[in-house]
Amino acid sequence: MKQIRYSKHQIGRDAPSKSGVQMRPKEKQQTHEQPLIGASRLDLMLNMEHELVRLSEAINWAGLAESFGPLYSEKKGRPGIPIRTMAGLVMLQHTFGLSDEQAVGEWPERPYWQFFCGEEFFQHELPVDDSQLSRWRKRIGEAGVERLLKLTIEAGLQTKAVTPKQMQVVVVDTTVQPKAVEFPTDARLFRKVLHHLLRVADATETKLRQSHRDLAKSAFLMHGRYMKAKHYKRAAKERKKLKVYAGRVQRDLERKMSDEAWEQHKGTLILAELVLTQEKKTKGKVYSMHAPEVECIAKGKAHKPYEFGVKTSLATTAWGGFAVGAKSLPGNPYDGHTLEEQLEQVAKLTGVMPKRCHVDRGYKGHGVDPESCRVIIAGSRKGISKAMKKEMKRRSGIEPEIGHQKADGKLGRNWLKGVLGDAQNAVLCAVGHNLRKILAHLRRLFVQIWTWWVLALTPLRRSWAPGECAA
């Protein structure tokens, strides 16, 4: 079979597969009827001043259902799960940093979650299968998760967790969104290639001359031992064995496969060829077989000089750290070339272009029109007023906000698949970040009101005589 050179950018970046046809879901209507025997109304058993209850009242669920309604069929397919249920589960999942399985599994234990997702009575069964969350994310796409982020910004304005004045000054910075992949080494990659090729052989029922499965396992173990003992020449021999074993299986498989089978497993075979032919200075290297879109990004930090994932741009308000924009940046572009696109997203989500944007020195040469938004680079002195100097001290405030999204959210390790997963995870982490801020604001507000009532009633209680009532 003729050998063709491919690039990793030709594979792994295809559009998401279309979800099955589903009828547009009917949103649940509150009946306010007397509960049946054994049923419990959530509004009668919950504290209606709880922060999740008040947050659910601040979100425009009807507008969200209208936005996502055209993504469903009007007459074909089975009825879909209510949009509020699916959107609420995804929002809660990223608010508390949970996986799909954990978010669905904790549903029967959390009545406040059920109320937030639109339930009227307490439910003992699971609402959906955890795999339906991933299919729903594919259905709404990147534009859908941006709609969720816009929804949290509107809820923040309604609850006064953020003000319109705060959105006039933003801070933009980039970070790395690491992918859920093992640290790539040549020996590990060669062994992964061999395993993927053997799976293709089993799927196509191709009888190989030799699988090299046990030999590869032994060579991989010996490579690790030699590297631990710093016997680098011996380790290099074992690494070469792994590459030879994978190359033999690849050539044997290509000789015996039919054209139809080759077309069916083309992506795996192309990736195997790229891994086995790439060298130290090859551009666009493949670092993972199951996530070929992963890029190696140098950060220059002593504890973590390199990270494997995708660069991500984040925008927050200078005061309060409320997230007003998030984008994944595949291809590791220069920071300054991404600023205009990030500011356009901020204007789209908030409805107004910010007056000033503070960035670090990595954004020099950004090319943003100063009439639309003034970009202030850290360390600038020309034309800086006292108010701007005060704002410039808030530029570094975005660093802890990024840290919270990585530690409390899911920005520290992205488990979603493909380029679409990179784009969606970045925005959903911003959604969870905003919801945590709104919940904390509502919690503080409730404590302040309760403390005020206690202090107001304390003098009155002291004025009562023993044995008298407060009539």
N, C-alpha and C positions, 0 to 999 in steps of 0.2 A: 504494500500500500504506500502511496506517495506521501512523504513527510512534508507537512505544511507548517510554517512558523505562525504562531498565534500570539496575541497579546492578552494579558489577563483582563484588559478593559473590554474585550469582546465577549466575555462570559461573566456570569455572576452579577451583572448589572441589568438584567432584563426586567421588564415590568412585572409586577406581582400577578400571580394567576387569579383569574376572576373567580369570585366566590359563587357558590351555587345560587340559583334564582330563588329569591324569597319574596313573599308577599309583604307589602308595607304593614308594619305592626300597628296594632291599635293600642294607644296609650291608655293606661288604667285610669278610670274615673273614680273619684271619692264618692262613696254612697252615703256615708254618715248614718248608716242603719244600725239597729241594735245587733250586736254580735251574736253569732250562733253559740250553742252550748260547746264549750271547749275552745272557742276562739277568743282572741284577745285583741282589742283595738289598740294600736300603737300610740295614738294620741291620748289614750286614757292611762296608759302604763308608763309613759316616758315623761321626763322633765322637759317641758316645751321651751324652757330657757336655755337648754343645752346648746353648745356652739354648733354642733352638726345640724340640729333642727333649725336654728336661725340661718345657717349657711344655705340649707336647702330652700328656704323661703326667699333668699336673695338671688338665686340662680334662675335664669329665664329658660325653664325646661320646655315650654311651648315653642319658643323660637328655635331651640335646638332640634326639636322633632320636625319642624317645618324645613330646616336646613338639610337634614339627613333623609327626609322622606323621599326625594327623587332617586335616591340610591337603591330603592327597593322597587319591585314590580307591583303594579296595581292589582293584577288579577292572577298571575301565575305563581306557583310554588306554595309552600306551607306558610302560615302566618309567622312573621318574625318575632323575636323577643322585643318587648318594649324598648324604645331607644333610651329612655331615661334609666332603665335598669342597666343596660350595657354601658352607657356613658358614665353612670354613677360608679359602677364597679371599677372601670378603668381609672377614673379620677381618684377613688379611694386607694386603689392599688399603688399608684405613684405618690399619693400623699403619705402613706405609711411604709413605702419601700418594700412591697410584697411581690411575690411571684404570682402568676396566674392561678396556680393550684392553691396557694395560701389565701388569695383574695376570695376565691369561690368557697374554699373550705371553711373560712371563718364567718361566712354569711349567717348560718343558723345561730351562732353564738352572739351576734351583735345586733340587737334590735334597732339601735340608732342608725346603723348602716342600712337596714331595711327601710326605715322611714326616709332616709336620704335618697334612696333609689326609688321612692314612690309607692311603697307598699302601704296598705291600709291596715291589714291584720298581720299578726306575727306569723312568720312562716318557719316551718320546721324542716323543709326540704331544701336542697340546693337549687338555686335559681336557674343555672345553666351548667353545661359542661365546661371545664376550663379551656378546652380547645376552641370554644366558640369566641373567646376573647381575641385570640390571634386572628381568626377569620373576620371578626368585626373590624379590627384595626386595618386589615387589608381592604375591607370594603370602603372605609371612609378615606383612606389614603393620607397623604401629608396635609392636604387642605382641610381635612376633617379634624385632625389634631390641632391645627392652628385655630380652628373654630372653637375648640375647647379652651385654648389659651385665651382667646378673646372673651370667652364667657367668664373666666376667672377674673379678668381685668374689670369687666363690668360689675361683677359681684364685689370686687374690692372697692370700686367707687361707691357702690350702693351702701356697703357697710362702713365706709369711711376708713377702711384700712389703708387706702392710698387716696390722694387728692389730685385733682387735675393740675394743680400748680406743681406738684412733685414730678409729673410726667413731662414738664417742659425742659428738665435737665436730666440727661441719661448718661450712663457710663457703659462703655462697650469694651469687651475683652474676649480673648480666645483661650480655649483650653483643649485638652485631648480627651476624647470620649473612648476609653479603652474597650475593646471588643472581648467577648468571652472566649478567648483562645489561649492555648498553651504557649509558653514562651518558645518561639521558633528556633530550633537548632537544626543543622543539616541532618544529623542522624535521626532525629525525631521526624523530620519531614519525609525522608526516604522511607522510613518504616510506615508512615501514614499512607504514602503513595502505594506501597505494596499492599496494604490492607484494602484500600479502595479498589485497586485493580483485581484483587481476589474476589471482592464482592461483585464486580462486573462479570467476572468469569462464572461465578455461581448463578447470577441472574440470567445470563445468556446460555448456560449449560455448555460452556466451552471447556473441553478437557485439555488442561495444560500439561506440558512436558514435565514440569517440576514447579511446585508452589513456593519453595524456599521459606515456608512459614516458620518452621522450627529453627532453621539456620539464621533467619533474620532476628528471631527472638534472642538467640544466644549472642549474636553479634551486637545487638543493642545493649544487652546487659554488660557485656565485656567493655563496650565503649564507655559506659558510665563509670565502671570501676577504674579504667585506665585514666579517665579524665580526673577522677577524684584523687588518684595517686600521682597526678601530674606526669604520667607517661604519655606524652602527646603524640609521639611517633607510632606507638602501638595503637592508640585511640584512632589515629588517622587511618590505619589499616582496616580497623573494624568499620569505620565510617565508609570507606571505599567499598567494603563488602556489601554493605546495605544498599549502596547505589547500584552496584552490579546486579544484585538480586532483583531490585525493582526494575532495572532496565531489561533484564532477561524476560521477566513476566510481561512487561509492556510489549516487547517485540513479538513474543510468542502469541499474545492475545490479539495483536493487530493482524498477524498472519492468518489466524484461524477464524476471526470474526467475519460475519457477513456484513454487507453494506448497510442493511437495515438495522442490525444490532449496533453498528458503529454510529449511525445517526442518532440512535436512541440514547447512547451513553457518551455522546461526543464531548460533553462538558468535562466529565471526569478524565477522559483520555487526553484532552488538551491540557488540563491542569497538570496531569502527570508528566507530560512532555515538557511543560514550562519549568517544573520543579527540577527535573533531571538535567535540563540544559542550561539553567541559569548559573551565573558565576558571581564572584564577589562584587563586581562593579556593574552588574546588569541593572538597568532601570526598569521600574515596574515589577519588582520581584513578587513572587507568591510566598506568603508567610503562613498560610493556612489552607487546607484542602476544603474545609466546609465553609470558610469565609474568605474567598479570594480577594474581596474588596479591601481587606485590611492593609493599612499602610504603616510603615515605620516612621515615627515622628521623633526627632531629637529634641529634647527639652533642655539639655545642658545642666541638669541638676545632678548633684553628686549621688543622691540616694536612688534616683531613677533617671539615668541618662537617656533612655529610649522607652517609648510607649507604642503599643501596637493597637491602632484603632483608626479614628477619623478626627480631624480637627473640627471643633465646634465653636461657634460664635454666640456669645450671650450678651444681652442688653438688660440693664436694670436701672431703676431710678436712683439718682445720686443720694436722695434722702429716703431712707426706708428700705432700699434694696429690693423693691418689688419687680419681678421679672416682666418685661414688656416685649421681649423678643428672644428667639433661640433658633439657630440654623446649623445644620451640619454642612461642612465644607469639604467634600471629597476632592482628592487631588493635592492636598496640603498647599493651598495657595498662600501668597503673601498676604499678611494681615491687612495692609493698607488697601489692597484691591477688593476686599470684602466689605469695607465699611459702608459704601453707598447702598449695597444690597441689604445690609442689616438695618440701616436707617429706614429704607423703604418698607421693610416688614414692620418696624415699630410704628410707622405712620399708618399702615394698614390695620394694625390691631388696635391701636389707641384712638385712631381717627384724627390725629393731629401730628404734624412733624415737630419733633422737639427743637427748642430754640438753640440749645447748646449740648454738645456731646464731648465728654472727657475720655481720652484714650491714653495709652502709654506710648513710648517712643517707637514702638514697633509699627505704628501706623503712619509714619512719615511718607509723604507722597500719596496720600489717600485720594486726592482728586475730587472731593466733595465740594459742591458749589457753596460758598460761604453765605450766599443770600438765602438759601433754603435752610441750612443748619450750620452754625459755627462750630467747628471742630477745634478743641483745645488740647494740644499735646502736652503731656507732662513735662514740666521744666520750662514751658514757654514764659516769656516775660514781656514781650511787646504787646501793648494794647490790653493789658490785663488789669481790670478794676479790682477794688477791694472785695466786692461780692464774688467775683470770679476766683480770686485767691482762696476764699473760703470754700468755694465749690471744689477747687482743685485738690483740697485735702480729703475730699470724699471719693476721689478716684480709686484709691486702694481699697475702698469699702466693698468693691465687687469681688475681691479675693475670698473673703469669708463666705460670701453668698455662693460662690462656686464650690467652696468646701462643703457647705451644707447640702447642696444638691448631690454631691458625690457621697457624703457620709449618710445623710438622712434619706436621700432619694436613690435613684438608680443610674445616676450619671457616672458613677465610679466603675461600673461594669455593665456593658450593654449586652443583653441576652437576645435582642430581637434580630431577626435574620435579614441579611442583605442590605443594600443601600437604602431601601425604603425603611427598614428597621432602624438604621442610623438616624435618618431624618426624623422619624416619629419619636424615637426615644429622647432625642434632645428637646423636642417641644413638650413631651409629656413630663419630663423632669421639671421643666419650668412651670407646668400646670400644678404638679404636686407642691412645688416650692411656694407658689402663690396661695394655694389652699392652706398650707401650714401657717402662713403668715396671717391669713384671714381668721383661721380658727384661734390662733394665739391672741389676736386683737379682740375677738368676741369674748374669749375667756377672761382677758384683763378687764374688759368693759363690765362683765357680769360681776367680777370680784369688787370692782370699784363701786358699783351700785349697791351691792350687799353691804360693803363696809360703810357706805354713807348712811344707809338705813340703821345700822347698828349704832353708829355714833350719834345719829339724830334722836334715837329712842333712849339712849343711856341717861341723859339728864332727867327725862320724864320718869324713868323707873326709880331713880334715886329719890324723887320727890314724893313717892308713894309712902304712906304711913303703914306700919305693920298691921296686917289684917284688913286693909282696905283694898278695894279694886280700882281699876283705872277708869271707872265710869265717870 
